[in-house]
Amino acid sequence: MAWVRAAARGDLAGKEMLGVRLDGHPVALFALDGGVYATNNNCPHMGALLTHGCVVQGYVECPMHHALFDIRTGEPDGSVTDRRLRTYAVKVEDDTIYVDLPAPEEHTS
């Protein structure tokens, strides 16, 4: 695992989510309840970009088939898929957001 600079905290100001590409990883950053969370930006069901969807009560909704995933844990609500969304650890230091990315051999999408 390696901490990678993802964005400035201000890049999320006034937004629910932001898509970034970090060392080849598609990552979605979320501003939720005063915290910052990170997940894979591809839906594990059919691969759609989750940042083209919307945030609904702590879940990100896939724009393709409306699958819902808990932003904090990656757990699906079970209505469309039982595939879990990959989440990443996040830290904010000096208004900079860092994401803990997997080593290349740990990356699965």
N, C-alpha and C positions, 0 to 999 in steps of 0.2 A: 504494500500500500504506500501511496505517496501523496502528500498534500500538494495540490495544484491551485494556483490563483485562478478563480473563476470569473470574478466581476467585482466592481466596486459596489458597496452597499447602496449607493445612490442610483445604480442602474436598475434596481428593483423598486425605487420610489414611485408610488402611485400605480404599480403593476402587481398583479397576482402571481405572475410567473414570467420567466425569461429563459429562452433556449440558448445554450452555448455549446461549443464543441471544444473539448479539452483533451489534448493528446489523442485525437481520433475518437473519443467517446462522446456520443450525443447525450448531453445532460440538461435536465430541466431544473431550474432554481425556482423556489416558491417562497413568497413572503406570506406567512400564516401565523396569526396570533402573536405578532411581535418577534417571531423566530424566522430563521431561514432553513429551508430543507432542500435536499437535492435527490433526484431520482434519475433513472435512465429516461431519456426523452422519447424512446420508442415504446409503443404499447406492446406488451408481451403477447397479446392476442393476435394482432395482425400487422403490427409494425408502424402504425400511423404515428405522426409526431404529436405527442401529448400537448405541447405548447400551442397547437392549433385548436385545442379543446377549451374547456373552461373548468374553473374551480367551483365545486358545489359542496358546501358544508364540510370542508376538510378533505374532500376527495377531488382528484383530477378526473375529469370525464374525457374519455377518448372521443375524438370527433368522428371516427369511422363507425363504430358499433355501439357507442355510448357505454362502454365498460367503465366502471368506477374503481379507482384505486386509492386507498388511504395514503395521503401524502407523507405522513410520518412513518408508516410501517411498510408500505408497498402492498399490503393485503388487498385483494380484490373483494368487492362486495358479494361476488358469487352469482350475480344475475346473468352475466355474459360469459365469463371465464373464471377458472380457478387458478390461473397462472398469476404468480406474484410479480409485482413490479420491483425491479432492483432499486434499492435506496443506497445513498452514500452518506457518510459522516460529513458534517459541515462545521467549520469554525469561522468566526468573524473576528479579525484583529485589525485595529486601526482603520475601520470602515472598509476593509477588504474581505471578500468572501473567498474561503478556501474549501475545496472539496477533496476528500480522501479517495483517490482513484485506485482501483485494483491494479496489481502488477499485470503485465500483458498476458501471462498464462492463466490469470484468474478472470479475464474479461470474456463475457459470454454474449454481449450485444449491447 
